[in-house]
Amino acid sequence: MNLHEMTAHRLHELLKAREISSTEIVEAVFNRIEAVDGTVKAYMTLTREQAMAIAREADAAFKNGQAAPLTGIPLALKDNMCTSGIKTTCSSKILENFVPPYNATVVERFRAIHTPLVGKTNLDEFAMGSSTENSAFFTTRNPWDTTRVPGGSSGGSAAAVAADEAVIALGSDTGGSIRQPAAFCGVVGMKPTYGYVSRYGLIAFASSLDQIGPFTRDVTDTALVMNVIAGHDPLDSTSVRREAPDFTKSLVNDVKGLRIGVPREYFVEGIQPEVKEAVAKTIDLLARLGAEIQEISMPHTEYALATYYLIAPAEASSNLARYDGVRYGYRAKEAPDVITMFKKTRSEGFGAEVKRRIMLGTYALSSGYYDAYYLKAQKVRTLIKQDFDRAFETCDALVSPTTPTVPFKIGEKSGDPLAMYLSDLFTIPANLAATPALSVPCALSKEGLPIGIQVMGKAFDEGTLLRIAYTIEQNTDVHNQKPNLAGAAGRDAGGPAKDAGRAHDTGRASGKDVR
């Protein structure tokens, strides 16, 4: 097996035995990016020089016996997390040349253990979308079928891991933006409990919902990433003062005695039969392995989508008010006065989906409508949270499909916002309830497309989720399947990744260089 295809924990074993070096791994990953990213288009910015410098630090750490499990392992980062000296665009024209003066906390934590950052990945603009088609610059493609979407909004990070263009990656999840692309790309993706991972340096979409989490090739790597990023951060006022455990201790191939709930509301009309069948077979597998399966009801689930699309846009309306062309970011030219400059800047700088959500949120917060919409949505959010609380009185975890469908075709839903929003039907409730959830591959469709099963748990009980996901993984073969990208480079517009790498290596390239 090639170095770029290996899991982080396997690479760590080889690094520890001094059979390979971190510089060799990083070089292998960049060779892979050069070969396939012209088609996949996972990356906004590549940071080869910085990655190689950190890889050399990692090799020195192994030599001195001071290496951590993810030391020297190539990392990709969703381009809405601040990186000092490297562009952070949120895949938006309004931030296309923004270079932060500081690192996000998660970036600092990886930097402290010498984890090389290979690049920043594409996303739906300001993390608003379910397909990565809302990026202001280009659409990322699904490595399993490049005519299909990788999901969103963290589609670039999911695709990078699935296409072996990164060993591990970080994304953010506001309503399913880690779990949905993880399911579409056949990788593991986790949304931790709200407040467990610092949001400092994550460019805000909806502050009460956003959470950073990992994309990995297997569940073991997810536990390793969580060991790095989880834990209190005084720089984040929403960070919980709670010591994080060693998540690898939850990697147990055993679900005997676990009470697993199956909410009937998550098996609704309209779910694709292949998805429903694959998830049902996985639930039967858990039952055969000793789990106690029980059907439950979460009656307020049907209101989750409407609730989310009032709360999230309202918070986005507030958070995105800062992009006015005054302090940083894009500024419209030839405006005769300040008010006109504000209007032109936001009109030219934001894409259609971002504008749609800002208008929805502003309307929901406006005088005379606040109580009817935003306040009522917050009350329904409480009811949804109470559904979870009642479920966890009798269940240790819940399982459901991650998505209602397999990955859909590029352009198939881009003209119908409501159809696109329905992609997150099963993932949104966990964000509203602030509980942890993950997606793990459970099957391939007849067309060879990935299907994911979602596992949801009690707040700060990521360990049980990892245990269930690890058991699924160890008793199936899906995680060993890989997309076939042989000869894929150059089939689509965008050019080879090596050109983008040279153009973006410092993260300070002009907008015309963004692929």
C-alpha positions in Angstrom: 0.0 0.0 0.0 1.2 3.5 -0.8 2.0 5.9 2.0 -0.8 8.4 1.0 -3.4 5.6 1.3 -2.5 4.5 4.9 -4.4 5.4 8.0 -2.8 7.8 10.5 -2.3 5.1 13.2 -0.6 2.8 10.7 1.7 5.6 9.6 2.5 6.4 13.2 3.7 2.8 13.7 6.0 3.1 10.7 7.3 6.5 11.8 7.9 5.2 15.3 9.9 2.3 14.0 11.8 4.8 11.8 10.9 2.8 8.7 9.6 5.9 7.0 9.9 9.7 7.6 7.3 12.4 7.8 8.9 14.2 4.8 8.3 11.0 2.7 4.6 10.9 3.7 4.1 14.6 2.9 5.8 14.2 -0.4 3.6 11.2 -1.2 0.5 13.2 -0.4 1.5 16.1 -2.6 2.3 13.7 -5.4 -1.2 12.3 -5.0 -2.7 15.9 -5.0 -0.8 16.6 -8.2 -2.2 13.4 -9.8 -5.9 13.8 -8.9 -6.8 17.2 -7.6 -7.2 18.6 -11.1 -10.3 16.5 -11.1 -11.5 16.3 -7.5 -10.7 20.0 -6.7 -10.7 19.5 -3.0 -8.2 22.3 -2.2 -8.5 26.1 -2.2 -4.9 26.6 -1.1 -1.8 24.3 -0.9 1.0 25.0 1.6 3.8 22.7 0.4 6.8 24.7 1.9 5.2 25.0 5.3 4.1 21.3 5.3 7.6 20.2 4.5 9.2 22.4 7.1 6.8 21.0 9.8 7.5 17.4 8.5 11.2 18.0 9.2 10.3 19.1 12.7 8.2 15.9 13.1 11.1 13.8 12.0 13.3 15.5 14.6 10.6 14.8 17.2 10.6 11.1 16.5 14.4 11.1 16.6 14.2 12.7 20.1 11.4 10.5 21.3 9.0 13.4 21.7 6.4 12.5 19.1 2.6 12.3 19.5 0.3 9.8 17.6 -0.5 12.4 15.0 3.0 14.0 14.7 4.1 14.1 11.1 0.6 13.1 9.7 -0.6 15.3 6.8 -3.7 17.3 7.7 -6.2 19.2 5.5 -8.2 22.1 7.0 -11.6 23.5 5.9 -11.0 27.0 4.6 -13.2 28.6 7.3 -10.6 28.1 10.1 -8.1 30.9 10.6 -4.5 30.2 9.7 -1.8 32.8 10.4 -0.2 34.0 7.2 -2.3 31.7 5.0 -5.4 32.8 3.2 -8.7 31.9 4.8 -11.5 32.6 2.2 -14.6 30.8 3.4 -14.9 30.1 -0.4 -16.4 33.6 -0.7 -15.4 36.5 -2.9 -15.8 38.8 0.0 -12.8 37.1 1.8 -10.9 35.9 -1.3 -7.7 37.7 -0.2 -8.1 37.7 3.6 -5.0 36.5 5.5 -5.6 36.1 9.2 -3.0 37.3 11.7 -3.6 34.4 14.1 -4.3 30.7 14.2 -7.5 29.0 15.3 -7.1 27.0 18.5 -7.4 23.7 16.7 -4.6 24.8 14.3 -2.4 25.7 17.3 -3.0 22.3 18.8 -1.9 20.5 15.7 1.0 22.9 15.2 2.2 22.1 18.8 2.6 18.4 17.9 4.2 19.0 14.5 1.3 17.9 12.3 2.0 19.2 8.7 -0.8 21.3 7.2 -0.9 20.5 3.5 -3.7 22.9 2.5 -7.1 24.6 3.0 -10.1 22.9 1.4 -13.1 24.1 -0.5 -16.5 24.5 1.0 -19.9 26.0 0.4 -19.6 29.7 0.8 -19.5 30.6 4.6 -20.4 26.9 5.2 -23.9 27.5 3.8 -24.8 24.5 1.6 -25.0 20.7 1.2 -23.1 20.1 -2.0 -20.0 22.4 -2.2 -21.7 23.9 -5.3 -22.1 27.2 -3.4 -18.4 27.9 -3.4 -17.7 31.2 -5.1 -14.8 29.6 -7.0 -15.4 26.0 -8.1 -17.3 22.8 -7.3 -15.5 20.0 -5.5 -16.3 16.6 -7.0 -17.0 13.3 -5.3 -14.0 10.9 -5.7 -16.4 7.9 -6.1 -18.1 9.5 -9.1 -16.9 12.8 -10.3 -20.2 13.7 -11.8 -21.7 13.8 -8.3 -21.3 16.2 -5.3 -19.2 15.3 -2.3 -21.8 16.8 0.0 -21.3 20.0 2.0 -20.5 22.3 3.4 -17.2 20.5 4.2 -17.1 18.8 0.9 -13.5 19.6 0.2 -12.2 18.1 3.4 -14.3 14.9 2.9 -13.2 14.5 -0.7 -9.5 15.1 0.2 -9.6 12.2 2.7 -11.6 10.0 0.4 -9.3 10.6 -2.5 -6.2 10.1 -0.4 -5.2 13.7 -0.8 -4.9 14.0 3.0 -4.6 11.5 5.8 -6.8 13.4 8.2 -8.9 16.6 7.8 -11.0 19.0 9.9 -14.4 20.3 8.9 -17.2 22.2 10.7 -20.7 21.0 11.3 -23.6 23.5 11.7 -26.5 21.3 10.5 -24.7 18.2 9.1 -21.7 19.7 7.3 -19.3 17.0 8.5 -21.6 13.9 8.7 -23.4 14.4 5.3 -20.2 14.8 3.2 -18.6 11.9 5.2 -21.5 9.7 4.2 -21.4 10.9 0.6 -17.6 10.3 0.4 -17.4 7.0 2.3 -15.3 8.3 5.2 -15.8 8.7 9.0 -17.0 12.1 10.2 -17.8 13.3 13.7 -19.6 16.3 15.1 -18.6 16.5 18.7 -20.8 17.8 21.6 -21.2 21.5 21.3 -18.6 23.2 23.4 -16.2 20.2 23.5 -14.0 21.6 20.7 -12.9 25.2 20.6 -14.5 27.4 18.0 -11.9 30.2 18.5 -10.7 31.0 15.0 -13.6 29.3 13.2 -15.3 32.0 11.1 -18.8 32.0 12.4 -21.9 31.0 10.5 -24.4 30.1 13.3 -22.7 30.5 16.7 -25.0 28.3 18.7 -24.7 25.4 16.2 -21.2 25.5 14.7 -18.8 22.8 15.8 -15.4 21.6 14.5 -14.8 17.9 14.0 -12.7 15.3 12.1 -12.8 13.4 8.8 -10.8 10.2 8.8 -10.4 6.9 7.0 -11.4 4.8 10.0 -12.7 5.2 13.5 -9.4 4.8 15.2 -8.1 7.9 13.4 -11.2 9.8 14.5 -10.4 9.0 18.1 -6.8 10.1 17.6 -7.9 13.5 16.2 -10.4 13.9 19.0 -7.6 13.4 21.5 -5.9 16.5 20.0 -8.8 18.9 19.5 -11.2 18.2 22.4 -10.9 20.1 25.7 -11.4 23.5 27.3 -10.1 26.6 25.7 -10.2 29.9 27.6 -10.3 31.8 24.3 -13.7 30.4 23.5 -16.5 31.6 25.8 -18.7 28.6 24.7 -16.0 26.1 25.6 -17.0 23.7 28.3 -14.7 23.3 31.3 -14.4 19.5 31.0 -11.4 17.3 30.8 -11.4 15.2 27.7 -10.7 11.4 28.1 -8.4 9.2 25.9 -10.9 8.5 23.2 -8.9 5.5 21.9 -10.0 3.6 25.0 -13.5 3.4 23.5 -12.3 1.5 20.5 -13.8 -1.8 21.6 -15.3 -4.3 19.2 -18.2 -5.1 21.4 -21.8 -3.7 21.7 -23.2 -6.4 24.0 -25.8 -4.9 26.3 -25.8 -1.5 24.7 -29.3 -0.1 24.3 -29.6 1.4 20.8 -32.7 3.3 19.8 -34.1 3.6 16.3 -36.3 6.7 15.9 -39.1 5.9 13.6 -39.3 9.5 12.5 -35.9 9.1 10.8 -37.2 6.4 8.4 -39.6 8.7 6.5 -41.3 8.5 3.1 -38.9 9.6 0.4 -35.8 7.9 1.7 -34.1 5.9 -1.0 -34.8 2.2 -0.6 -31.1 1.3 -0.9 -30.2 3.6 1.9 -33.0 2.3 4.1 -32.0 -1.3 3.4 -28.3 -0.7 4.1 -29.0 1.0 7.4 -31.6 -1.7 8.4 -29.0 -4.4 7.7 -26.4 -2.6 9.9 -28.9 -2.4 12.7 -29.6 -6.1 12.3 -25.8 -6.6 12.6 -25.7 -4.7 15.8 -28.5 -6.8 17.2 -26.7 -10.0 16.2 -23.6 -8.7 18.0 -25.6 -8.3 21.2 -27.0 -4.8 21.2 -30.5 -4.3 22.5 -32.4 -2.6 19.6 -35.6 -0.7 20.5 -37.8 1.5 18.3 -38.5 4.9 19.8 -40.4 8.0 18.9 -39.0 11.6 18.7 -42.2 13.4 17.8 -40.7 16.9 17.2 -38.2 15.7 14.6 -40.6 16.8 11.8 -40.1 20.5 12.9 -36.3 20.3 13.0 -35.7 21.5 9.4 -38.0 24.5 9.8 -36.6 25.4 13.2 -33.0 25.2 11.9 -33.8 27.4 8.9 -35.0 30.1 11.2 -32.3 29.9 13.9 -29.3 29.4 11.6 -30.1 32.2 9.2 -30.9 34.6 12.1 -27.5 34.0 13.6 -25.9 34.2 10.2 -27.5 37.6 9.6 -25.9 38.8 12.8 -22.5 37.2 12.2 -22.1 38.3 8.6 -23.0 41.9 9.3 -19.3 42.5 9.9 -18.5 42.1 6.2 -19.1 45.7 5.1 -15.9 46.5 3.2 -14.7 48.8 5.9 -12.2 46.9 8.0 -11.1 44.0 5.8 -12.2 41.8 2.9 -13.7 42.8 -0.4 -14.7 46.4 -1.0 -16.8 47.6 -4.0 -15.2 50.3 -6.2 -16.6 53.6 -7.4 -19.2 54.1 -4.7 -20.2 57.7 -4.2 -20.9 57.4 -0.5 -20.6 55.0 2.4 -24.1 53.6 2.3 -23.8 52.8 -1.4 -20.4 51.2 -0.7 -22.0 49.0 2.0 -24.7 47.9 -0.4 -22.5 47.3 -3.4 -19.8 45.5 -1.3 -22.3 43.0 0.1 -24.2 42.6 -3.2 -21.1 41.9 -5.1 -19.2 40.0 -2.4 -21.8 37.5 -1.3 -23.2 34.6 -3.4 -26.9 33.8 -3.9 -27.3 31.3 -1.0 -25.6 33.5 1.5 -27.8 36.4 0.5 -30.8 34.2 0.8 -30.0 33.2 4.3 -29.1 36.7 5.4 -32.5 37.9 4.2 -34.3 35.0 5.9 -32.5 35.7 9.1 -33.0 39.5 9.0 -36.7 39.0 8.4 -37.0 36.5 11.3 -35.3 39.0 13.6 -37.1 42.1 12.5 -39.5 44.1 14.6 -43.0 42.5 14.7 -41.7 39.1 13.5 -39.2 38.2 16.2 -41.7 36.5 18.5 -43.6 34.8 15.7 -40.5 33.3 14.1 -37.2 33.4 15.9 -38.5 33.1 19.5 -41.0 30.4 18.5 -38.1 28.5 16.8 -36.1 28.6 19.9 -39.0 27.1 21.9 -39.3 24.3 19.4 -35.6 23.8 19.6 -36.1 23.1 23.3 -38.8 20.5 22.5 -36.4 18.8 20.1 -33.7 18.8 22.8 -36.3 17.2 25.2 -37.0 14.5 22.7 -33.3 13.5 22.9 -33.3 13.7 26.7 -36.3 11.3 26.9 -34.7 9.0 24.4 -31.5 8.8 26.4 -33.4 7.8 29.5 -33.9 4.3 27.9 -31.1 4.3 25.2 -27.4 4.6 25.3 -27.3 5.8 21.7 -29.5 6.3 18.6 -28.9 5.2 15.0 -30.4 6.4 11.7 -29.5 7.0 8.1 -27.0 9.9 7.8 -28.6 11.0 4.6 -31.9 10.2 2.8 -30.1 9.5 -0.5 -26.8 8.5 -2.0 -24.7 11.3 -3.5 -26.7 13.2 -6.1 -25.5 14.6 -9.4 -23.8 18.0 -9.7 -26.5 20.5 -10.7 -29.4 18.1 -9.8 -30.6 20.2 -6.8 -28.8 23.5 -7.2 -31.9 25.2 -8.6 -34.2 24.0 -5.8 -33.1 25.3 -2.4 -35.7 23.3 -0.5 -34.7 20.0 -2.1 -31.1 20.8 -1.1 -32.1 21.6 2.5 -33.7 18.2 2.7 -30.3 16.6 2.4 -29.7 17.5 6.0 -33.0 16.2 7.3 -31.4 13.5 9.6 -28.4 15.5 10.7 -29.9 18.8 11.8 -31.6 17.6 15.0 -28.3 16.7 16.7 -27.0 20.2 16.2 -30.2 21.7 17.6 -29.9 19.4 20.7 -26.1 20.1 20.9 -25.4 16.3 21.2 -22.6 14.4 19.5 -23.1 12.4 16.3 -21.0 10.7 13.7 -21.3 9.0 10.4 -19.5 5.8 9.5 -19.7 3.9 6.2 -22.0 0.9 6.3 -22.5 -0.1 2.6 -22.1 0.7 -1.1 -25.1 1.1 -3.4 -25.6 -1.0 -6.5 -23.8 1.9 -8.4 -20.9 1.6 -6.0 -21.7 4.8 -4.1 -21.1 5.1 -0.3 -23.9 4.9 2.2 -23.4 6.1 5.8 -25.1 5.2 9.1 -25.4 8.0 11.7 -24.8 7.3 15.4 -26.0 9.9 17.9 -25.3 10.0 21.7 -25.6 11.8 25.0 -23.7 15.0 25.5 -20.0 14.3 26.1 -20.5 10.6 25.5 -18.5 10.4 22.3 -16.9 7.3 23.7 -20.1 5.3 23.2 -20.4 6.6 19.6 -16.9 5.5 18.8 -17.5 2.1 20.4 -20.5 1.5 18.2 -18.9 2.8 15.0 -15.7 0.8 15.7 -17.8 -2.3 16.1 -19.6 -1.7 12.8 -16.3 -1.1 11.1 -14.7 -4.2 12.4 -17.6 -6.4 11.3 -18.0 -5.0 7.8 -15.6 -4.4 4.9 -16.8 -1.1 3.6 -14.0 1.0 5.1 -11.5 -1.1 3.0 -13.2 0.0 -0.3 -11.7 2.9 -2.1 -12.8 5.1 -5.1 -11.0 4.5 -8.3 -9.4 7.8 -9.5 -6.8 6.2 -11.7 -6.1 8.5 -14.7 -8.6 11.0 -13.3 -6.2 14.0 -13.4 -7.0 16.7 -16.0 -10.4 15.3 -17.1 -12.1 18.4 -15.7 -11.4 22.1 -15.9 -9.2 23.6 -13.3 -5.7 22.5 -14.2 -3.2 20.3 -12.3 -2.9 20.8 -8.6 0.8 21.4 -8.8 0.1 24.8 -10.5 -2.3 25.7 -7.7 0.2 24.7 -5.2 2.8 27.0 -6.6 0.4 29.9 -6.9 -1.0 29.5 -3.4 2.0 28.3 -1.4 2.1 31.3 0.8 -1.7 31.7 0.9 -1.3 35.3 -0.5 -2.1 34.7 -4.1 -4.5 37.1 -5.9 -8.1 36.1 -6.6 -7.3 35.2 -10.2 -5.1 32.3 -8.9 -7.9 30.7 -7.0 -8.9 27.6 -8.9 
